[in-house]
Amino acid sequence: MRKATITLAMAALCCTVRAQTTNKSLTENDPAVRVRDSLVKEQVIVPAWESSGDDAPDWTALQKQIAAKYDPVTADRVVTKGRIYFYYNKDWPLFCAGIVHYTNTYELATDFKLLNLNAGMIANYSDSKQELGEALRWAKLAAAAEPANQEYAKTCQVLVTKMAK
């Protein structure tokens, strides 16, 4: 069983390496990307968190290290996600900056539930007009795709109201 799991993980990594050279917009919705990101997280990001204590890891050094071993897209995706998790409930502006970057770069534009969730987080934790504008764009995408969804409409309204302040 263990051998089969390792074989599958290695096959997924090989596919990811080939795919990433031709499709820079792969997301963690791709199983191969999910496997690779998980490995990078466990091998690089988590040890960096643990050794940094309450301080932020050296994100720039981590990004360079991951890019050298894998590729710049993987490095950006994993480090951005690491920053999002690290700054949650510690530093809202850095958390929100990470959410905006990750959503615009890696989330699927057709995952309306996730776009709305991310828009709601920006509505709750950001005062930046630029970030609120991006979140409103995501919420409008979701609301236009599913006009009967009242949750999406509510997110749009919250963002419009907050931007008007």
Backbone torsions as a table, in degrees:
resi	resn	phi	psi	omega
1	MET	NA	-46.2	-179.7
2	ARG	-62.3	-40.6	-179.7
3	LYS	-63.6	-40.0	179.3
4	ALA	-65.1	-39.8	179.0
5	THR	-64.6	-44.6	179.4
6	ILE	-64.0	-41.8	179.1
7	THR	-61.3	-44.3	178.7
8	LEU	-63.2	-42.1	179.7
9	ALA	-63.2	-42.4	179.5
10	MET	-65.9	-41.0	177.6
11	ALA	-62.3	-41.0	178.6
12	ALA	-63.2	-41.2	178.7
13	LEU	-63.3	-42.0	179.2
14	CYS	-61.6	-44.4	179.1
15	CYS	-62.8	-39.5	-179.7
16	THR	-63.1	-44.1	-178.9
17	VAL	-58.8	-46.4	179.3
18	ARG	-66.1	-45.4	-175.6
19	ALA	-66.1	-38.5	-175.9
20	GLN	-67.5	-22.8	179.1
21	THR	-75.3	-20.5	-179.5
22	THR	-111.0	-18.0	-178.0
23	ASN	-134.6	94.9	-177.6
24	LYS	-74.4	-7.5	-176.8
25	SER	-101.0	15.7	176.0
26	LEU	-58.5	142.5	-179.2
27	THR	-120.3	175.1	178.9
28	GLU	-68.6	-3.2	172.9
29	ASN	-71.2	-18.5	175.8
30	ASP	-80.6	123.7	-177.2
31	PRO	-56.0	-37.5	-179.7
32	ALA	-66.0	-39.3	178.5
33	VAL	-67.0	-40.9	179.2
34	ARG	-59.5	-43.4	179.1
35	VAL	-63.8	-47.5	-178.7
36	ARG	-62.1	-47.6	-179.1
37	ASP	-61.7	-39.0	178.7
38	SER	-63.4	-42.5	177.8
39	LEU	-62.9	-45.0	-180.0
40	VAL	-63.8	-42.1	178.9
41	LYS	-58.5	-49.0	-177.0
42	GLU	-69.6	-35.7	-176.0
43	GLN	-85.2	-27.3	-172.9
44	VAL	-122.5	-54.5	-172.1
45	ILE	-67.9	-51.5	-177.2
46	VAL	-60.8	-46.8	176.5
47	PRO	-59.6	-34.9	178.5
48	ALA	-66.6	-41.4	176.8
49	TRP	-60.6	-48.2	-175.7
50	GLU	-63.1	-37.7	-178.1
51	SER	-80.5	-17.2	-177.9
52	SER	-89.2	-9.0	-179.5
53	GLY	64.0	-128.5	-179.9
54	ASP	-84.7	-12.6	179.8
55	ASP	-81.1	155.4	176.9
56	ALA	-71.3	141.3	173.4
57	PRO	-63.5	166.1	175.5
58	ASP	-79.0	90.8	-174.5
59	TRP	-61.0	-37.2	-179.4
60	THR	-64.5	-44.9	179.0
61	ALA	-64.4	-41.0	178.2
62	LEU	-62.2	-43.3	-179.5
63	GLN	-62.4	-43.0	178.1
64	LYS	-63.9	-42.3	180.0
65	GLN	-62.2	-45.7	-179.1
66	ILE	-69.1	-41.2	178.9
67	ALA	-62.1	-38.1	179.9
68	ALA	-66.8	-35.8	-177.8
69	LYS	-85.2	-33.9	-176.5
70	TYR	-116.6	-90.7	178.9
71	ASP	-167.2	162.8	-177.1
72	PRO	-62.3	-33.4	-179.4
73	VAL	-67.0	-46.7	177.4
74	THR	-60.4	-44.1	-179.3
75	ALA	-59.3	-48.1	-179.0
76	ASP	-63.6	-44.7	-177.2
77	ARG	-63.4	-47.1	-175.9
78	VAL	-72.8	-41.4	179.6
79	VAL	-67.6	-40.5	177.9
80	THR	-61.3	-43.7	178.7
81	LYS	-65.0	-39.3	176.3
82	GLY	-60.2	-42.3	178.4
83	ARG	-62.8	-41.3	179.4
84	ILE	-58.9	-49.9	-179.1
85	TYR	-65.9	-40.4	-178.1
86	PHE	-65.2	-43.8	-173.6
87	TYR	-85.4	-9.0	178.2
88	TYR	-57.2	125.1	177.8
89	ASN	69.0	8.5	177.3
90	LYS	-116.2	-42.8	-175.9
91	ASP	-149.3	93.9	-173.9
92	TRP	-62.1	-40.4	178.3
93	PRO	-60.9	-41.2	178.4
94	LEU	-71.1	-35.9	175.3
95	PHE	-60.2	-49.1	-177.7
96	CYS	-65.5	-39.0	177.2
97	ALA	-60.0	-40.5	177.5
98	GLY	-64.9	-43.2	179.0
99	ILE	-60.3	-45.8	-178.6
100	VAL	-62.9	-47.9	-179.5
101	HIS	-61.7	-47.2	-177.4
102	TYR	-64.0	-44.9	-178.3
103	THR	-63.8	-46.1	-178.6
104	ASN	-68.1	-28.6	-174.4
105	THR	-97.1	-35.9	-169.0
106	TYR	-123.7	-20.4	-179.2
107	GLU	-76.2	148.9	177.1
108	LEU	-74.9	132.5	-179.8
109	ALA	-68.8	-8.2	179.1
110	THR	-104.6	2.5	176.3
111	ASP	-91.9	78.0	-171.2
112	PHE	-64.9	-35.7	178.4
113	LYS	-62.0	-44.4	179.9
114	LEU	-70.4	-39.9	176.4
115	LEU	-59.4	-42.8	179.7
116	ASN	-66.7	-40.2	177.2
117	LEU	-59.9	-48.0	179.8
118	ASN	-64.8	-38.9	177.0
119	ALA	-62.1	-39.9	177.9
120	GLY	-64.2	-38.0	177.7
121	MET	-64.7	-40.9	177.6
122	ILE	-65.3	-41.1	178.1
123	ALA	-59.9	-39.2	-177.5
124	ASN	-76.7	-34.2	-167.2
125	TYR	-119.2	-2.6	-178.0
126	SER	-117.6	147.5	171.6
127	ASP	-116.0	2.2	-178.7
128	SER	-74.8	123.8	179.2
129	LYS	-60.5	-37.9	179.9
130	GLN	-63.9	-46.4	179.5
131	GLU	-66.8	-41.0	177.7
132	LEU	-63.1	-37.5	177.4
133	GLY	-64.2	-41.5	176.7
134	GLU	-63.7	-44.9	179.9
135	ALA	-61.6	-39.4	177.5
136	LEU	-63.4	-39.0	177.6
137	ARG	-60.9	-43.3	179.0
138	TRP	-64.6	-44.5	-178.4
139	ALA	-63.8	-38.1	177.4
140	LYS	-66.3	-37.0	175.6
141	LEU	-59.0	-46.5	-179.3
142	ALA	-65.1	-45.5	-178.3
143	ALA	-65.5	-37.0	178.8
144	ALA	-68.4	-35.1	-179.0
145	ALA	-75.3	-31.1	-178.5
146	GLU	-134.4	75.2	-174.8
147	PRO	-60.3	-24.6	-179.1
148	ALA	-80.6	-10.0	-177.7
149	ASN	-79.2	106.0	-177.4
150	GLN	-68.8	-28.1	178.2
151	GLU	-63.5	-40.9	179.0
152	TYR	-67.2	-41.5	178.4
153	ALA	-63.4	-39.5	179.3
154	LYS	-64.8	-41.2	178.5
155	THR	-60.9	-43.4	177.2
156	CYS	-58.1	-46.5	-177.7
157	GLN	-64.0	-42.3	178.0
158	VAL	-60.0	-43.4	-179.0
159	LEU	-68.3	-42.0	177.5
160	VAL	-60.0	-45.1	179.7
161	THR	-62.4	-45.4	-178.6
162	LYS	-66.1	-36.5	179.6
163	MET	-69.1	-27.8	-178.6
164	ALA	-75.4	-15.1	-178.2
165	LYS	-72.7	NA	NA
